[in-house]
Amino acid sequence: MNLPPHIQFRMHELVWLEVMINLCVFLALFPDGESGSMIAQVQEHFPELLSSDSEPSCATDVIKWVFDHSDQARLDALQLKLPDFERWIRVAYDISCTGRSYEPSGSVRGALTTIFCAIPLHSMGTREEFKADRLSKWADFCQGPYEMVDVDGEHYTMLSETHVSSFAERLRGAIGRSQLPKDSAIPRPKLDFDAIPIIDFSLYSSDKGKYFQQMQYALEDVGFGILVNAPGFEDTFQKELFSLADQLFNKPQEWRDELGTSTSYSLRGYFRADTIQGHHKAFAEAYRFGLEMPSPPADAPFWLRLHEGPNQWPREDDLPRFRSMMETLFQQYRNLNITLNEHVCQLLNIPNKVLNDFFPSKAEFNSAIWHYFPVTPEILSEAQDGFLQGMHEHRDPSTFLTCLIQSRAGLQAKNHAGTWVDVPMVPGGVVFNIGMQLMKLTGGKFVATTHRVNTLKIDTDRFVPEAYIRHDDF
């Protein structure tokens, strides 16, 4: 339930004040993102808390101050009384003190162990970091299969009214998997990798056994692969696309800005990612396009806006053949996705219809051509821990398979040991990776791997045309 086996480090951090603030977050008296500033404000008004671990003599006054600065409607709804909350904090603090000397021991034998993974507390980093650094340690206490299952919500809302139904669904799935006969297909531990597999697509025609052996490793253990000899993606075709991308992004800035996404309801056109403030700033720019369609209604959800709407194409005189080549590229991506879906179904021993039914009869997609900037001395000054953000680390949340071509390296995938592995540039190659939707649909049999773009690996302009094929939710 989103807790690691080793808790001493965290229990020592939980002084009385933080225990109180965490309880307030659990009760939604204020958002988790405000907990740090709330602690600082409390310490400013009550300086004795700066050096206090245990309950202070001014505890009642501290709680009253926090209540006065909390969501009053939420307090009224909870009917939470100050003396009751004070006792609650005392019990929680005593429990955390007990955990300061706790050492986990023993193991689970001959059974499936499921760790449910929610978005952790803000101080614990991202979900992927929390899983890799903390939750993965449960493997040391399992003498049988174990799995980590992502659940909706955050650490303190995963069982809330909003998310309890989806949690119950995942719990039922885990119980069902735990009751399978021992010879049933419980997901095996993933094999680690130190390189991205390169798969010869033509083997499907000449040696299916070898082809599917390579695909199985790519899909089940790595989550990434590079296809060579994929029809429609010849090296000459790719080089022409990269040349058009180079021409596009070498146009004057004013020309590019005229195609800006700020003028498009469906956010199609040109944008810069290096002007974004905060975590998502990236040293890149891009041009977004998709299937040519009318704009959706004004009240359409955001995801639908990204899939429907008119494009902002460059004028043909300004960039000859650009539109026709991009539309051809999408058709090639779509053909490849359909074929790969069929191969996935063969690996899973299921009818093609199982996956095909998720895709609308009219092909819909959104695509982007990314231009990742090469590293410069100015950009280099922002590097941290061997990383410079061309694209933040993530897993693709809403796709089955993502396909892309790249003019040079820069993409990295994180292996199961937490090491970043470079995805090489292979002439004529097509990179593919598993999205979280396909991972969920296969019950974790296929793995969606965390990846990023590291600008430190890019010494000259990198162009990446990619496409996301729309499918229905399940």
C-alpha positions as CSV (number, residue, x, y, z in Angstrom):
1,M,0.0,0.0,0.0
2,N,2.6,2.5,-1.2
3,L,4.9,2.0,1.8
4,P,8.4,0.6,1.6
5,P,9.8,-2.1,3.9
6,H,12.5,0.1,5.3
7,I,11.0,3.0,7.1
8,Q,13.6,4.1,9.7
9,F,14.9,6.9,7.5
10,R,11.4,8.4,7.2
11,M,10.4,7.9,10.8
12,H,13.4,9.8,12.0
13,E,12.3,12.7,9.7
14,L,8.8,12.8,11.2
15,V,9.1,15.3,14.1
16,W,5.9,16.3,15.8
17,L,5.3,19.3,13.5
18,E,5.6,17.2,10.3
19,V,3.3,14.5,11.7
20,M,0.7,17.2,12.2
21,I,1.2,18.7,8.8
22,N,0.9,15.2,7.1
23,L,-2.3,14.5,8.9
24,C,-3.7,17.8,7.6
25,V,-2.7,16.8,4.1
26,F,-4.3,13.4,4.5
27,L,-7.5,15.2,5.6
28,A,-7.3,17.6,2.6
29,L,-7.1,20.7,4.8
30,F,-4.6,22.0,2.3
31,P,-2.7,20.5,-0.7
32,D,0.4,18.4,-0.3
33,G,2.3,20.9,-2.5
34,E,1.7,23.6,0.2
35,S,3.0,21.5,3.1
36,G,6.6,22.8,2.9
37,S,5.5,26.4,3.0
38,M,3.0,25.7,5.8
39,I,5.8,24.2,7.9
40,A,8.0,27.2,7.3
41,Q,5.2,29.6,8.3
42,V,4.4,27.6,11.5
43,Q,8.1,27.7,12.5
44,E,8.2,31.4,11.8
45,H,5.3,32.0,14.2
46,F,6.5,29.4,16.7
47,P,10.3,29.5,16.7
48,E,10.6,26.9,19.4
49,L,9.5,24.3,16.8
50,L,12.8,24.8,14.9
51,S,14.6,22.6,17.4
52,S,11.7,20.5,18.7
53,D,11.2,16.8,17.9
54,S,8.4,15.9,20.4
55,E,5.1,17.6,21.2
56,P,5.8,21.2,22.2
57,S,4.1,23.0,25.2
58,C,2.4,25.3,22.7
59,A,0.8,22.4,20.7
60,T,-2.7,23.6,21.2
61,D,-1.8,27.1,19.9
62,V,0.0,25.6,16.9
63,I,-2.9,23.5,15.9
64,K,-5.3,26.4,16.3
65,W,-3.1,28.5,14.1
66,V,-3.0,25.8,11.4
67,F,-6.8,25.4,11.6
68,D,-7.2,29.1,11.1
69,H,-5.1,28.9,7.9
70,S,-6.8,25.7,6.5
71,D,-9.8,25.1,4.3
72,Q,-12.6,26.2,6.5
73,A,-15.3,24.4,4.5
74,R,-13.3,21.2,4.8
75,L,-13.0,21.6,8.5
76,D,-16.7,22.1,8.9
77,A,-17.4,19.1,6.8
78,L,-15.1,16.9,8.9
79,Q,-16.5,18.4,12.2
80,L,-13.0,18.0,13.5
81,K,-12.5,19.3,17.0
82,L,-9.1,20.6,18.2
83,P,-8.8,18.3,21.3
84,D,-9.6,15.3,19.2
85,F,-7.0,16.2,16.5
86,E,-4.4,16.9,19.2
87,R,-4.9,13.3,20.5
88,W,-4.7,12.0,17.0
89,I,-1.4,13.7,16.4
90,R,-0.1,12.3,19.7
91,V,-0.9,8.7,18.6
92,A,0.5,9.2,15.2
93,Y,3.7,10.7,16.6
94,D,4.1,7.8,19.0
95,I,3.7,5.3,16.2
96,S,6.4,7.0,14.1
97,C,8.8,7.0,17.1
98,T,8.2,3.2,17.4
99,G,9.2,2.9,13.7
100,R,12.6,4.5,14.3
101,S,14.0,1.2,15.5
102,Y,12.0,-1.0,13.2
103,E,13.9,-3.5,11.1
104,P,12.0,-5.6,8.5
105,S,12.6,-9.3,8.5
106,G,11.2,-12.6,7.2
107,S,9.8,-13.2,3.7
108,V,6.7,-14.2,1.8
109,R,7.1,-17.7,0.5
110,G,5.4,-19.4,-2.5
111,A,2.8,-16.6,-3.1
112,L,2.4,-13.5,-5.3
113,T,3.3,-10.3,-3.5
114,T,1.6,-7.2,-4.9
115,I,2.8,-3.6,-4.0
116,F,0.3,-1.0,-4.8
117,C,2.0,2.2,-6.0
118,A,0.3,5.6,-5.7
119,I,1.8,9.1,-6.3
120,P,4.0,9.5,-3.2
121,L,4.2,12.5,-0.8
122,H,5.8,15.5,-2.4
123,S,9.0,15.0,-0.4
124,M,9.5,11.5,-1.7
125,G,10.0,12.6,-5.4
126,T,8.1,11.2,-8.4
127,R,6.3,7.9,-8.5
128,E,9.0,6.3,-10.6
129,E,11.7,7.5,-8.2
130,F,9.8,6.3,-5.2
131,K,9.3,2.9,-6.8
132,A,12.9,2.5,-7.9
133,D,14.4,3.9,-4.6
134,R,12.0,2.6,-2.0
135,L,9.2,0.2,-3.0
136,S,11.4,-2.0,-5.1
137,K,13.1,-3.1,-1.9
138,W,10.2,-5.4,-1.2
139,A,11.8,-7.8,-3.7
140,D,14.3,-8.7,-0.9
141,F,11.5,-10.1,1.2
142,C,9.7,-12.2,-1.5
143,Q,10.6,-15.8,-2.2
144,G,8.1,-16.0,-5.0
145,P,6.8,-13.7,-7.8
146,Y,6.1,-10.1,-6.9
147,E,4.6,-7.2,-8.9
148,M,4.2,-3.4,-8.5
149,V,0.8,-2.2,-9.6
150,D,0.2,1.6,-10.2
151,V,-3.0,2.9,-8.7
152,D,-4.9,6.1,-9.2
153,G,-4.5,9.0,-6.8
154,E,-1.9,10.1,-4.4
155,H,-0.5,8.5,-1.2
156,Y,-3.3,10.0,0.9
157,T,-6.1,9.8,-1.7
158,M,-5.7,6.3,-3.2
159,L,-8.6,5.0,-1.1
160,S,-10.7,8.2,-1.3
161,E,-14.2,8.2,-2.7
162,T,-12.8,9.3,-6.0
163,H,-10.4,6.4,-6.4
164,V,-11.7,3.6,-4.3
165,S,-13.5,1.9,-7.2
166,S,-10.4,1.8,-9.4
167,F,-8.4,0.6,-6.5
168,A,-10.9,-2.2,-5.8
169,E,-10.6,-3.3,-9.5
170,R,-6.8,-3.5,-9.2
171,L,-7.1,-5.3,-5.9
172,R,-9.5,-7.9,-7.4
173,G,-7.0,-8.4,-10.2
174,A,-4.2,-9.0,-7.8
175,I,-6.3,-11.5,-5.8
176,G,-7.2,-13.3,-9.0
177,R,-3.5,-13.5,-10.1
178,S,-2.6,-14.8,-6.6
179,Q,-5.0,-17.7,-6.9
180,L,-3.7,-18.9,-10.3
181,P,-2.3,-22.5,-10.3
182,K,1.5,-22.5,-9.8
183,D,2.0,-23.5,-13.4
184,S,-0.1,-20.5,-14.7
185,A,1.5,-17.5,-16.3
186,I,2.2,-15.3,-13.3
187,P,4.5,-12.5,-14.6
188,R,8.1,-13.5,-14.2
189,P,10.7,-11.1,-13.0
190,K,11.9,-8.9,-15.8
191,L,15.3,-9.5,-17.3
192,D,17.5,-6.5,-17.1
193,F,19.2,-4.9,-20.2
194,D,22.2,-2.8,-21.0
195,A,21.4,-2.2,-24.7
196,I,18.3,-1.6,-26.8
197,P,17.5,-4.7,-29.0
198,I,17.7,-4.2,-32.7
199,I,15.1,-6.4,-34.6
200,D,15.2,-7.2,-38.2
201,F,11.6,-6.8,-39.4
202,S,12.2,-9.0,-42.4
203,L,12.6,-12.0,-40.1
204,Y,8.9,-12.1,-39.8
205,S,8.8,-13.5,-43.3
206,S,11.9,-15.6,-43.3
207,D,12.2,-16.8,-39.6
208,K,9.2,-16.2,-37.5
209,G,10.5,-18.1,-34.5
210,K,13.6,-15.9,-34.3
211,Y,11.6,-12.7,-34.9
212,F,9.1,-13.4,-32.1
213,Q,11.9,-14.4,-29.8
214,Q,13.5,-11.0,-30.3
215,M,10.1,-9.2,-30.1
216,Q,9.2,-11.0,-26.9
217,Y,12.4,-9.8,-25.2
218,A,11.8,-6.3,-26.4
219,L,8.2,-6.1,-25.3
220,E,8.3,-8.1,-22.0
221,D,11.7,-7.1,-20.6
222,V,13.0,-3.9,-22.2
223,G,9.9,-2.0,-23.3
224,F,11.9,-0.6,-26.2
225,G,13.2,-1.9,-29.6
226,I,14.6,-0.7,-32.9
227,L,13.2,-2.1,-36.1
228,V,15.3,-2.3,-39.2
229,N,14.0,-3.1,-42.7
230,A,10.5,-1.9,-41.8
231,P,8.6,-1.2,-45.0
232,G,8.2,2.4,-45.8
233,F,11.0,3.7,-43.5
234,E,13.9,3.4,-45.8
235,D,17.0,5.5,-44.9
236,T,16.5,7.7,-48.0
237,F,12.9,8.5,-47.0
238,Q,14.0,9.3,-43.5
239,K,16.8,11.6,-44.6
240,E,14.4,13.6,-46.8
241,L,12.1,14.0,-43.7
242,F,15.0,15.2,-41.6
243,S,16.0,17.6,-44.3
244,L,12.5,19.1,-44.3
245,A,12.6,19.4,-40.5
246,D,15.9,21.2,-40.8
247,Q,14.4,23.6,-43.3
248,L,11.4,24.2,-41.1
249,F,13.3,25.0,-37.9
250,N,15.9,27.2,-39.8
251,K,13.1,29.5,-41.0
252,P,13.2,33.0,-39.2
253,Q,11.7,33.0,-35.7
254,E,9.0,35.4,-36.8
255,W,8.0,33.0,-39.6
256,R,7.8,30.1,-37.2
257,D,5.8,32.1,-34.6
258,E,3.1,32.9,-37.3
259,L,2.4,29.1,-37.0
260,G,2.3,29.2,-33.2
261,T,0.1,26.9,-31.2
262,S,-1.2,29.9,-29.3
263,T,-3.5,30.7,-32.2
264,S,-4.8,27.1,-32.5
265,Y,-7.7,25.8,-30.3
266,S,-6.3,22.3,-30.9
267,L,-2.7,23.4,-30.0
268,R,-1.4,22.6,-33.5
269,G,1.5,24.4,-35.0
270,Y,4.9,25.6,-33.7
271,F,6.0,26.1,-30.1
272,R,9.2,26.4,-28.0
273,A,9.8,24.2,-25.0
274,D,12.8,26.2,-23.7
275,T,10.6,29.1,-22.7
276,I,8.4,27.0,-20.4
277,Q,9.0,27.7,-16.7
278,G,9.5,25.0,-14.2
279,H,10.0,21.2,-14.4
280,H,8.8,20.9,-18.0
281,K,11.3,23.3,-19.5
282,A,13.3,21.5,-22.2
283,F,15.9,22.5,-24.7
284,A,13.8,21.9,-27.8
285,E,11.1,23.3,-30.1
286,A,8.5,21.4,-32.0
287,Y,5.8,21.5,-34.7
288,R,2.5,19.7,-33.9
289,F,0.0,18.4,-36.5
290,G,-2.6,15.7,-36.8
291,L,-5.5,14.4,-38.9
292,E,-7.1,17.3,-40.7
293,M,-10.5,17.7,-38.9
294,P,-12.9,20.4,-37.8
295,S,-12.4,21.9,-34.4
296,P,-14.2,20.0,-31.6
297,P,-16.9,21.9,-29.5
298,A,-15.8,24.5,-27.1
299,D,-16.6,22.2,-24.1
300,A,-14.6,19.3,-25.5
301,P,-12.1,17.6,-23.1
302,F,-8.5,18.5,-23.5
303,W,-7.5,15.1,-24.9
304,L,-10.1,15.4,-27.7
305,R,-8.8,18.9,-28.6
306,L,-5.4,17.3,-29.2
307,H,-6.8,14.8,-31.6
308,E,-9.3,16.9,-33.6
309,G,-8.9,20.2,-35.4
310,P,-7.4,22.0,-38.4
311,N,-3.6,22.1,-38.8
312,Q,-1.5,25.2,-39.4
313,W,0.5,24.0,-42.4
314,P,3.4,26.0,-43.8
315,R,2.6,27.5,-47.2
316,E,3.7,25.2,-50.1
317,D,5.8,28.0,-51.6
318,D,7.7,28.4,-48.3
319,L,8.3,24.7,-47.7
320,P,7.6,22.6,-50.8
321,R,6.4,19.0,-50.2
322,F,6.4,19.4,-46.4
323,R,2.7,18.7,-45.9
324,S,2.6,15.8,-48.4
325,M,5.7,14.2,-46.8
326,M,4.3,14.5,-43.3
327,E,1.0,13.0,-44.3
328,T,2.9,10.1,-46.0
329,L,4.9,9.6,-42.8
330,F,1.7,9.3,-40.7
331,Q,0.3,6.7,-43.1
332,Q,3.6,4.7,-42.8
333,Y,3.4,5.0,-39.0
334,R,-0.2,3.8,-39.1
335,N,0.5,0.9,-41.3
336,L,3.4,-0.1,-39.0
337,N,1.3,0.2,-35.9
338,I,-1.5,-2.0,-37.4
339,T,1.1,-4.7,-38.3
340,L,2.8,-4.5,-34.9
341,N,-0.6,-4.8,-33.2
342,E,-1.1,-8.1,-35.2
343,H,2.3,-9.3,-34.0
344,V,1.4,-8.4,-30.4
345,C,-1.8,-10.5,-30.7
346,Q,0.2,-13.4,-32.1
347,L,2.6,-13.2,-29.1
348,L,-0.3,-13.1,-26.7
349,N,-2.2,-15.8,-28.6
350,I,-5.3,-13.7,-28.9
351,P,-7.4,-12.7,-32.0
352,N,-6.4,-9.5,-33.8
353,K,-9.9,-8.2,-33.1
354,V,-9.0,-7.8,-29.4
355,L,-6.6,-4.9,-30.1
356,N,-8.2,-3.7,-33.3
357,D,-11.5,-3.0,-31.6
358,F,-9.8,-0.2,-29.5
359,F,-9.0,1.8,-32.6
360,P,-11.7,4.0,-34.3
361,S,-12.6,3.0,-37.9
362,K,-11.4,6.5,-39.0
363,A,-7.7,6.8,-38.2
364,E,-7.0,9.6,-35.8
365,F,-3.6,10.8,-34.6
366,N,-1.5,13.6,-33.3
367,S,2.1,14.0,-34.3
368,A,5.0,16.2,-33.6
369,I,8.4,17.0,-35.2
370,W,10.8,17.7,-32.4
371,H,14.0,19.7,-32.8
372,Y,16.3,19.1,-29.9
373,F,19.0,21.7,-29.5
374,P,22.6,20.7,-29.4
375,V,24.5,21.4,-26.2
376,T,26.2,24.8,-25.9
377,P,28.3,26.3,-23.1
378,E,25.2,28.4,-22.0
379,I,22.9,25.3,-21.9
380,L,25.6,23.2,-20.3
381,S,25.6,25.5,-17.2
382,E,22.1,24.0,-16.3
383,A,23.2,20.4,-16.3
384,Q,22.7,18.4,-13.1
385,D,23.9,14.8,-12.3
386,G,24.9,14.1,-15.9
387,F,21.5,15.2,-17.3
388,L,20.3,18.2,-19.3
389,Q,16.7,18.2,-20.1
390,G,15.7,17.7,-23.7
391,M,12.6,15.9,-22.5
392,H,11.8,15.0,-18.8
393,E,11.8,11.4,-17.8
394,H,8.3,9.8,-18.3
395,R,6.4,6.8,-19.6
396,D,3.9,7.3,-22.4
397,P,0.6,7.4,-20.5
398,S,-2.0,7.0,-23.2
399,T,-0.6,4.8,-26.0
400,F,-0.3,1.2,-26.9
401,L,2.9,1.6,-29.0
402,T,4.8,4.7,-29.8
403,C,6.9,4.8,-33.0
404,L,9.5,7.4,-33.9
405,I,12.5,8.0,-36.2
406,Q,15.5,10.0,-35.1
407,S,18.3,11.8,-37.0
408,R,20.8,11.1,-34.2
409,A,21.0,9.7,-30.6
410,G,19.9,11.5,-27.5
411,L,17.0,9.3,-26.2
412,Q,17.7,7.2,-23.1
413,A,15.7,4.4,-21.4
414,K,16.1,3.4,-17.7
415,N,16.8,-0.2,-17.1
416,H,15.5,-2.2,-14.1
417,A,18.6,-1.4,-12.1
418,G,18.0,2.3,-12.6
419,T,20.8,2.9,-15.1
420,W,20.2,5.0,-18.2
421,V,20.8,3.2,-21.4
422,D,21.3,5.1,-24.7
423,V,18.9,4.4,-27.6
424,P,21.3,4.4,-30.6
425,M,20.6,6.0,-33.9
426,V,20.4,3.2,-36.5
427,P,20.1,4.4,-40.2
428,G,16.7,3.4,-41.5
429,G,15.7,2.2,-38.0
430,V,12.3,2.8,-36.3
431,V,12.3,3.1,-32.5
432,F,9.2,1.7,-30.7
433,N,8.3,1.6,-27.1
434,I,5.4,0.3,-25.0
435,G,2.9,2.7,-23.6
436,M,1.2,2.4,-20.2
437,Q,-2.1,1.5,-21.8
438,L,-0.7,-1.7,-23.4
439,M,1.2,-2.5,-20.2
440,K,-2.1,-2.3,-18.2
441,L,-4.0,-4.2,-20.8
442,T,-1.5,-7.1,-20.6
443,G,-1.5,-7.1,-16.8
444,G,2.2,-6.0,-16.7
445,K,3.4,-8.7,-19.1
446,F,4.6,-6.0,-21.4
447,V,6.6,-3.2,-19.8
448,A,6.3,0.5,-20.3
449,T,9.8,1.8,-19.6
450,T,10.8,5.2,-18.2
451,H,12.7,7.3,-20.8
452,R,14.0,10.8,-21.4
453,V,16.0,12.9,-23.9
454,N,19.4,14.0,-22.5
455,T,20.8,17.1,-24.3
456,L,24.3,16.2,-23.0
457,K,24.2,13.4,-25.7
458,I,23.3,15.8,-28.5
459,D,26.3,17.5,-30.2
460,T,24.3,18.7,-33.3
461,D,20.7,19.3,-34.2
462,R,18.5,16.3,-33.5
463,F,15.2,15.9,-35.4
464,V,12.5,13.4,-34.3
465,P,9.2,13.0,-36.1
466,E,6.8,10.8,-34.0
467,A,3.1,9.9,-34.0
468,Y,0.5,8.9,-31.5
469,I,-2.3,6.8,-32.9
470,R,-5.6,7.4,-31.1
471,H,-7.3,4.5,-29.5
472,D,-10.3,4.2,-27.2
473,D,-10.0,3.9,-23.4
474,F,-10.7,0.6,-21.7
